Amino acid sequence: MKAGRQQQNVEELCGASIRALTGQADLHYQGRYLYKGAKLLALRAPHLRTDPVTDDFNSYRGASDGISLRLQLSNPNIYNQYQPEHSVQQFVYEILEQLRVESLVPGYFPGMKRNLRHRFESWSLSFHRARLTETHVGILLYTLTQVAWSRFNSCAVISETENLMEATRFLLMPLIGTSLYALKKNLNDQKLFAQHALEIASIVHGLIDSETVKQLEVEDAALKSNEITRLARFISLDAGDELNSLADTLSGESKVFRGGGHRYRVFSRQYDRVIEAATQVRKEVLPVLRKKLDLRIKGQGVNIPRLARKLSLLLSTPYRDGWNFGEEDGFLDAGRLSQLVSSPSETRVYQLEKIKPVANSQVSVLIDCSGSMKSSIESVAVLIDILARAMEQAGVSTEILGYTTLTWNGGRCQNDWMAQGRPKNPGRLNEICHLIYKSSDSTWRRSRRDVAALLKPDLFREGIDGEAIEWACQRMLDRPEPRKILIVISDGCPMDTATNLANDQFYLDNHLRQVIDEQVRRSEIEIYGLGVGVDLSPYYSHSLALDLSQTLSNQVFEEILQLLAGRHHR
């Protein structure tokens, strides 16, 4: 549960480091990828791509330093001018350019030099220990990378793999020795360096048989051999400038969504429902669930009145509410001029404008009620109940919503699709269920028992996030409050088995991103993501990873306030 929050902290620190070193204020990490404003920057050198599971903090520091040097010392126009077409040549060309800029680290940055070395050695050993050096292509590319790094930095190759590379180095050096010497000589001249890098890329490409090259370049991983697939993913041979994936294990591009002109399809809305959540729980059970929730809240130790005051300051807008008279400074009160004449020592002849904060805001909380959230829902319910109570004390209008499906694996919707002959790419193929736990027009006191319906686990099935956000936003747009805030609480990407099988696994994922992008462009509603043990920044530009495995504290709510104030993970 803590991993998502720690990952987010590391990304924020690395992003700050890159901005400081490059002077580019619009650089930021989002879901392990680097963005310049809204544009994704492709980081194709494999050792710049870090893994939160296996890499330590120094590896992250080394990767961010390598990125900073690349942005400072590599001219993208020159790079693109000489970039080759084939995947293997692209990899060689890319890694040589990255190693070039890293070798140019200034002498007055010894810490950066250590970070870069640590990162490169960590990646190299991971490559070797993943047994990728056991393949013909793997040992060839690995040896070239190690030899170039050693030459550029005037240091020995990594001792653990030195003997392993000997035969390949004996084969390779007579072929690339002259060009490698030229690379070392022209480290400060990117144009000349690129020309010699192309020569080496062409030689390496020629050493790999045409069938292997074909497998490396094919898009469909099912057509690759096991070893080639693992190698291609590890060295990111297929990562180009149009890279648009978010998190390696969660997201990618949907060919069905793209092929349909990025228009989201729904096979049938006939069975969709919007339901008052409390109606799905027996009347005698709701008080029991409410008592259970109250006991959990009592043990948290959260100062709700203080939280309410902070929310009031954060979400209120100042309004003029008349004048205060008889003040000792401010604007001169014309009605008291006679008093000033009759009593020159009188100082209370001024007036001040009275400013009253009014929390004219609407906050909707949208909860992912998919099956994976069951284990965390008690902590989420405590969080939501405390927030709703504090917001009501602050004068903020609140709504608590949820989203799930009526069935697992499609239900009646999927049956209708099958009866019609299973037409290709049907779009969403399940019965969505949108839940209302508390409406904006109902007070927390009146809805407190209904909120306890969150603890009923059999409501939790699958999650279709994009449509849920559209529904929640439409409800907010019908409200009169000028400031509208949507907080989405989830533990990952959308998931509906029937839809994924009938389309592809990223169909719902791509729709979610499209919905969020459209809402952000309209600027009518502020959208924030709270990740339950995960980093939701691949989807939400303003997000916070929550650790709900421990007792909730005032610090958790302080971090949420910072997120709403715009001081968290942008």
C-alpha positions in Angstrom: 0.0 0.0 0.0 2.9 2.4 0.7 4.6 1.6 -2.6 2.4 3.9 -4.7 2.9 6.8 -2.4 6.7 6.2 -2.2 6.8 6.0 -6.0 5.0 9.3 -6.3 7.4 11.0 -3.9 10.4 9.7 -5.9 8.9 10.9 -9.1 8.3 14.4 -7.7 11.9 14.6 -6.4 13.3 13.4 -9.7 11.1 15.9 -11.6 12.3 18.7 -9.4 15.9 17.7 -10.0 15.4 17.7 -13.8 13.7 21.1 -13.7 16.5 22.5 -11.6 19.3 21.2 -13.8 17.7 22.0 -17.2 15.9 25.3 -16.3 12.8 23.9 -18.0 9.9 24.6 -15.6 7.3 22.5 -17.5 9.0 19.1 -17.1 7.3 16.7 -14.8 6.8 12.9 -14.3 3.5 11.3 -14.7 3.1 7.6 -14.1 6.9 6.8 -14.6 7.0 8.8 -17.9 8.4 12.3 -18.4 6.3 15.1 -19.9 7.1 18.5 -21.2 3.8 20.3 -20.5 1.3 17.9 -22.0 3.7 16.3 -24.4 5.2 12.9 -23.6 9.0 12.7 -24.1 10.2 9.4 -25.4 13.1 8.1 -23.3 14.3 5.3 -25.5 17.7 4.6 -23.8 16.8 1.5 -21.8 18.7 2.5 -18.6 16.6 5.6 -18.3 13.5 3.5 -17.8 13.3 2.6 -14.1 11.3 -0.1 -12.3 9.9 0.7 -8.8 10.0 -3.0 -7.9 13.7 -3.6 -8.6 15.5 -0.3 -8.7 16.7 1.7 -5.7 16.6 5.4 -5.2 20.1 6.0 -6.5 19.1 4.4 -9.8 16.2 6.9 -10.0 18.7 9.7 -9.3 21.1 8.4 -12.0 18.2 8.1 -14.5 17.0 11.7 -13.8 20.6 13.0 -14.1 20.9 11.2 -17.5 17.7 12.7 -18.7 18.9 16.2 -17.6 22.2 15.8 -19.5 20.3 14.6 -22.6 18.0 17.6 -22.6 20.9 19.9 -22.1 23.6 18.4 -24.4 21.8 16.7 -27.2 20.3 18.6 -30.2 17.0 16.8 -31.2 17.2 18.2 -34.7 20.6 16.7 -35.3 19.5 13.5 -33.6 16.4 13.2 -35.9 18.4 14.0 -39.0 20.6 10.9 -38.7 18.1 8.5 -37.0 18.0 5.1 -38.8 14.8 3.2 -39.7 15.3 -0.3 -38.4 14.8 -1.2 -34.7 18.2 -2.7 -34.0 20.0 0.3 -35.6 17.7 2.7 -33.7 18.7 1.0 -30.4 22.4 1.3 -31.2 22.1 4.9 -32.3 20.1 5.8 -29.3 22.3 4.1 -26.6 25.4 5.6 -28.1 24.0 9.1 -28.0 22.8 8.7 -24.4 26.2 7.4 -23.4 27.9 10.3 -25.2 26.0 13.0 -23.1 26.5 11.1 -19.9 30.3 11.0 -20.5 30.2 14.8 -20.7 29.1 15.3 -17.1 31.0 18.3 -15.7 33.9 17.6 -13.2 32.3 19.8 -10.6 29.4 17.3 -10.3 31.0 14.3 -8.8 27.7 13.2 -7.2 26.1 13.1 -10.6 28.9 11.0 -12.0 28.4 8.5 -9.2 24.7 8.4 -9.8 25.1 7.8 -13.6 27.6 5.0 -13.0 25.4 3.4 -10.4 22.4 3.5 -12.7 24.2 2.1 -15.8 25.8 -0.7 -13.7 22.4 -1.6 -12.1 20.7 -1.8 -15.5 23.6 -3.8 -17.0 23.5 -6.4 -14.2 19.7 -6.6 -14.4 20.0 -7.3 -18.2 22.6 -10.0 -17.5 20.7 -11.6 -14.6 17.6 -11.7 -16.7 19.6 -14.2 -18.8 19.2 -12.0 -21.9 23.0 -12.2 -22.5 22.3 -15.9 -23.3 20.8 -14.9 -26.7 22.8 -14.1 -29.8 21.3 -10.7 -30.2 21.4 -10.0 -26.4 25.1 -10.6 -25.9 25.9 -8.7 -29.1 24.0 -5.5 -28.0 25.2 -5.9 -24.4 28.9 -6.2 -25.4 28.6 -3.1 -27.7 27.0 -1.1 -24.9 29.6 -2.1 -22.3 32.6 -1.4 -24.6 31.2 2.0 -25.6 30.5 3.0 -22.0 34.0 1.8 -21.0 35.7 3.8 -23.8 33.7 7.0 -23.3 34.3 7.1 -19.6 37.9 5.7 -19.5 37.0 3.0 -17.1 36.9 -0.8 -17.0 33.9 -2.8 -18.0 31.7 -4.4 -15.3 33.8 -7.2 -13.8 30.9 -9.7 -13.4 30.3 -9.9 -17.1 33.8 -9.2 -18.5 34.7 -12.9 -19.2 31.2 -13.5 -20.7 31.7 -10.8 -23.3 35.2 -11.8 -24.4 34.3 -13.9 -27.4 31.8 -11.4 -28.7 34.2 -8.5 -28.1 36.9 -10.4 -30.1 34.4 -10.7 -33.0 33.1 -7.1 -32.8 36.2 -5.0 -32.2 37.9 -5.5 -35.6 34.7 -4.4 -37.3 33.9 -1.3 -35.2 37.3 -0.4 -33.8 37.9 2.6 -36.2 34.4 4.0 -35.8 34.6 3.5 -32.0 37.8 5.5 -31.9 36.1 8.2 -33.9 33.2 8.3 -31.4 35.6 8.9 -28.5 37.3 11.6 -30.4 34.1 13.5 -31.3 32.2 13.3 -28.0 31.8 17.1 -28.1 30.6 17.2 -31.8 27.2 15.6 -32.0 27.0 15.8 -35.8 30.2 13.9 -36.4 29.5 11.6 -33.6 26.1 10.7 -35.1 27.7 9.8 -38.5 30.1 7.3 -36.9 27.3 6.0 -34.6 25.4 5.2 -37.8 28.3 3.2 -39.1 28.4 1.1 -36.0 24.6 0.6 -36.0 24.8 -0.6 -39.6 27.6 -3.1 -38.8 25.7 -4.5 -35.8 22.5 -4.8 -37.9 24.4 -6.8 -40.4 25.6 -9.3 -37.7 22.1 -10.2 -36.8 20.3 -12.6 -39.2 17.3 -11.2 -41.1 14.8 -13.5 -39.4 15.7 -12.3 -36.0 15.5 -8.6 -37.2 12.1 -9.3 -38.5 10.9 -10.8 -35.2 12.3 -7.8 -33.3 10.4 -5.3 -35.5 7.1 -7.1 -35.7 4.3 -5.5 -33.6 2.5 -8.7 -32.5 4.3 -10.2 -29.6 2.6 -13.6 -30.3 4.7 -13.9 -33.5 7.9 -13.5 -31.6 9.9 -16.2 -29.9 10.0 -16.1 -26.1 13.6 -14.9 -26.0 13.1 -12.2 -28.6 9.9 -10.9 -26.9 11.7 -10.6 -23.6 14.7 -8.9 -25.2 12.6 -6.4 -27.2 10.7 -5.4 -24.1 13.8 -5.2 -21.9 15.8 -2.9 -24.2 12.6 -1.0 -25.4 13.4 -1.5 -29.1 9.8 -0.7 -30.0 9.6 2.6 -28.0 9.3 5.4 -30.5 8.5 9.1 -30.4 4.8 8.4 -30.6 5.0 6.3 -27.4 1.7 6.8 -25.7 1.5 4.1 -23.1 1.1 5.0 -19.4 2.2 2.4 -17.0 3.9 -0.8 -18.3 1.6 -3.2 -16.5 -1.6 -1.2 -16.8 -2.0 0.7 -20.0 -1.3 0.8 -23.7 -2.9 1.8 -27.0 -6.2 0.2 -28.0 -6.1 -0.7 -31.7 -9.9 -1.1 -31.6 -10.4 2.3 -30.1 -8.0 3.9 -32.5 -9.5 2.0 -35.5 -13.0 3.3 -34.5 -11.8 6.9 -34.8 -11.4 7.2 -31.0 -15.2 7.0 -30.7 -16.4 5.0 -27.7 -19.1 2.4 -28.4 -21.7 0.9 -26.2 -23.4 -2.3 -27.4 -26.5 -1.7 -25.4 -27.7 0.7 -22.7 -30.9 -1.2 -22.1 -29.9 -2.7 -18.8 -27.9 0.2 -17.3 -29.1 1.5 -14.0 -28.7 4.4 -11.6 -29.5 3.2 -8.1 -29.8 4.5 -4.6 -27.1 2.4 -2.9 -29.1 2.1 0.4 -32.0 0.3 -1.5 -29.6 -2.6 -2.1 -29.1 -3.3 1.6 -31.8 -4.7 3.9 -33.2 -2.1 6.3 -32.2 -4.1 9.3 -28.6 -4.4 8.1 -27.9 -0.7 7.4 -27.9 0.3 11.1 -25.4 -2.5 11.8 -23.1 -1.3 9.1 -23.4 2.2 10.3 -22.4 1.2 13.8 -19.4 -0.6 12.4 -18.4 2.4 10.5 -18.8 4.7 13.5 -16.6 2.5 15.6 -13.9 2.7 12.9 -14.1 6.4 12.7 -14.0 6.8 16.5 -10.6 5.1 16.5 -9.0 7.3 13.9 -8.3 10.4 16.0 -9.0 12.9 13.2 -9.8 16.5 14.3 -12.9 17.1 12.2 -13.6 20.7 13.3 -10.0 21.7 12.4 -10.3 19.9 9.1 -13.6 21.8 8.4 -11.9 25.2 9.1 -9.1 24.3 6.6 -11.6 23.2 4.0 -13.5 26.4 4.5 -10.4 28.5 3.9 -9.5 26.4 0.9 -12.8 26.2 -0.8 -14.4 29.5 0.1 -14.6 32.7 -2.0 -14.5 36.1 -0.4 -17.7 38.2 -0.8 -18.5 41.8 0.2 -20.8 41.9 3.1 -21.3 45.6 4.0 -19.0 47.8 6.1 -17.6 47.9 9.6 -17.8 51.4 11.1 -15.9 53.2 13.9 -12.6 51.7 12.9 -9.2 53.4 13.7 -7.9 53.0 10.2 -9.2 52.3 6.7 -11.4 54.6 4.6 -12.5 57.9 6.0 -16.2 57.8 7.0 -17.9 61.0 5.7 -20.7 60.6 8.2 -18.2 61.1 11.0 -16.5 64.2 9.8 -18.5 66.4 12.2 -17.3 64.1 15.1 -13.7 64.7 14.0 -14.3 68.5 14.0 -15.9 68.5 17.4 -13.3 66.1 18.9 -10.0 66.2 17.0 -8.5 63.5 19.2 -11.1 61.0 18.1 -9.5 58.3 15.9 -12.5 56.0 15.2 -13.7 57.8 12.2 -12.9 55.2 9.5 -14.7 52.4 7.9 -13.5 49.0 6.5 -15.2 46.8 4.0 -16.6 43.6 5.5 -15.4 40.5 3.7 -17.3 37.3 4.3 -15.9 33.9 3.0 -18.6 31.8 1.4 -17.9 28.2 0.5 -19.9 28.2 -2.8 -18.4 25.0 -4.0 -19.6 21.5 -5.0 -17.4 18.5 -4.3 -18.4 15.1 -5.6 -16.6 11.9 -4.5 -16.7 9.1 -7.1 -15.7 5.7 -5.7 -14.5 2.7 -7.7 -16.7 -0.2 -6.5 -14.9 -2.9 -8.4 -14.1 -6.2 -6.8 -10.5 -5.3 -6.1 -11.6 -2.5 -3.8 -13.3 -4.8 -1.4 -10.2 -5.2 0.8 -9.8 -1.5 1.2 -13.4 -0.3 1.3 -13.7 0.0 5.1 -10.8 2.5 5.2 -12.2 4.3 2.1 -15.6 4.6 3.8 -14.0 6.1 6.9 -12.1 8.6 4.8 -15.2 9.5 2.8 -17.4 9.9 5.8 -15.0 12.1 7.6 -14.5 14.3 4.5 -18.2 14.6 3.9 -18.8 15.6 7.5 -16.0 18.2 7.5 -17.1 19.6 4.2 -20.7 20.1 5.4 -19.4 21.9 8.5 -17.4 24.1 6.1 -20.6 24.9 4.1 -19.5 22.9 1.0 -22.1 21.0 -1.0 -21.1 17.3 -1.2 -22.2 14.2 -3.2 -21.0 10.6 -2.7 -21.3 8.4 -5.8 -20.0 5.0 -6.8 -19.7 2.9 -9.9 -19.8 -0.9 -10.6 -21.6 -3.3 -12.9 -24.8 -5.2 -12.3 -23.2 -8.6 -13.3 -19.9 -10.2 -13.8 -18.7 -11.0 -17.4 -21.4 -9.1 -19.3 -24.6 -10.6 -18.2 -27.7 -9.9 -20.4 -25.8 -7.4 -22.5 -23.3 -10.1 -23.5 -26.1 -12.6 -24.1 -27.7 -10.2 -26.6 -24.4 -9.7 -28.4 -23.9 -13.5 -28.7 -27.5 -13.9 -29.9 -26.8 -11.4 -32.7 -23.9 -13.4 -34.0 -21.1 -11.7 -32.0 -20.5 -8.7 -34.3 -16.9 -7.5 -34.2 -15.7 -4.8 -31.8 -19.0 -4.2 -30.1 -17.7 -1.7 -27.5 -18.8 -1.8 -23.9 -20.4 -5.1 -23.2 -21.7 -5.1 -19.7 -24.6 -3.6 -17.6 -23.3 -0.6 -15.8 -24.6 0.3 -12.3 -24.1 3.9 -11.0 -24.6 4.2 -7.3 -25.8 7.2 -5.2 -24.7 7.1 -1.5 -25.4 10.7 -0.8 -26.9 13.3 -3.1 -26.0 17.0 -3.0 -29.4 18.0 -1.8 -29.2 15.7 1.3 -27.4 16.6 4.4 -24.7 14.3 5.9 -27.0 13.7 9.0 -29.8 12.6 6.8 -27.6 10.4 4.6 -25.2 9.0 7.3 -27.0 5.6 7.4 -27.0 5.4 3.6 -23.3 6.0 3.4 -22.8 2.8 5.4 -24.0 0.9 2.3 -20.4 1.2 1.1 -19.6 -1.7 3.5 -21.9 -4.1 1.5 -19.3 -6.1 -0.4 -21.6 -7.9 -2.9 -22.2 -4.6 -4.7 -18.6 -4.7 -5.9 -18.1 -6.3 -9.3 -16.3 -4.7 -12.3 -15.4 -1.0 -13.1 -16.0 1.1 -16.2 -14.4 4.3 -15.1 -14.8 6.5 -18.2 -18.6 6.4 -18.3 -18.8 6.9 -14.5 -16.8 10.1 -14.7 -19.0 11.4 -17.5 -22.0 10.6 -15.4 -20.6 12.3 -12.3 -19.5 15.4 -14.2 -22.9 15.8 -15.8 -24.6 15.7 -12.4 -22.2 18.4 -11.2 -22.9 20.6 -14.3 -26.5 20.7 -13.3 -25.6 22.3 -9.9 -25.5 26.1 -9.4 -22.2 26.3 -7.5 -19.5 28.1 -9.5 -16.6 25.9 -8.3 -16.9 22.2 -9.0 -14.5 19.5 -7.8 -14.6 15.8 -8.6 -12.5 13.4 -6.5 -12.1 9.9 -8.0 -11.0 7.2 -5.6 -9.7 4.0 -7.3 -7.1 1.3 -7.1 -6.2 1.1 -10.7 -7.3 1.0 -14.3 -10.8 0.2 -15.7 -11.7 -3.5 -15.8 -14.5 -5.4 -17.5 -13.8 -8.9 -18.7 -16.5 -9.1 -21.3 -15.6 -5.8 -22.9 -11.9 -6.6 -22.9 -12.4 -10.0 -24.6 -14.7 -8.7 -27.3 -12.5 -5.6 -28.1 -9.0 -5.5 -26.6 -7.6 -5.1 -23.1 -6.9 -1.3 -23.4 -10.3 -0.3 -24.8 -11.8 1.0 -21.6 -8.4 2.4 -20.5 -8.2 4.6 -23.6 -11.8 5.8 -23.2 -11.0 6.8 -19.6 -8.1 8.9 -20.7 -10.2 10.5 -23.4 -12.9 11.4 -21.0 -10.5 13.0 -18.5 -8.7 14.9 -21.3 -12.0 16.3 -22.5 -13.1 17.4 -19.0 -9.8 19.0 -18.3 -9.9 20.9 -21.6 -13.4 22.3 -20.8 -12.1 23.6 -17.5 -15.6 23.5 -15.9 -14.7 20.8 -13.3 -11.5 20.2 -11.4 -10.7 16.4 -11.4 -8.4 14.8 -8.8 -7.4 11.2 -8.4 -6.9 9.4 -5.0 -5.1 6.1 -5.6 -5.7 3.4 -3.0 -2.1 2.0 -2.8 -1.3 2.9 -6.4 -0.2 5.9 -8.3 -3.0 7.2 -10.6 -0.9 9.9 -12.3 -1.0 7.9 -15.6 -4.7 9.0 -15.7 -5.0 12.1 -13.5 -2.6 15.1 -13.8 -3.5 15.9 -10.2 -3.3 12.8 -8.1 -2.2 11.4 -4.7 -1.3 7.9 -3.7 -2.9 7.0 -0.4 -1.6 4.4 2.2 -4.8 3.2 3.9 -3.2 0.2 5.5 -2.7 2.0 8.8 -4.9 4.1 11.0 -6.0 7.3 9.2 -4.4 10.4 10.7 -4.6 14.2 10.3 -1.6 14.0 8.0 -3.6 12.0 5.4 -6.2 14.7 5.2 -3.5 17.4 5.1 -2.1 15.8 2.0 -5.5 15.7 0.4 -5.9 19.4 1.2 -2.5 20.1 -0.4 -3.7 18.2 -3.5 -6.8 20.4 -3.7 -4.7 23.5 -3.2 -2.6 22.5 -6.3 0.6 21.8 -4.3 0.7 18.1 -4.9 1.9 16.1 -7.9 1.1 18.2 -10.9 
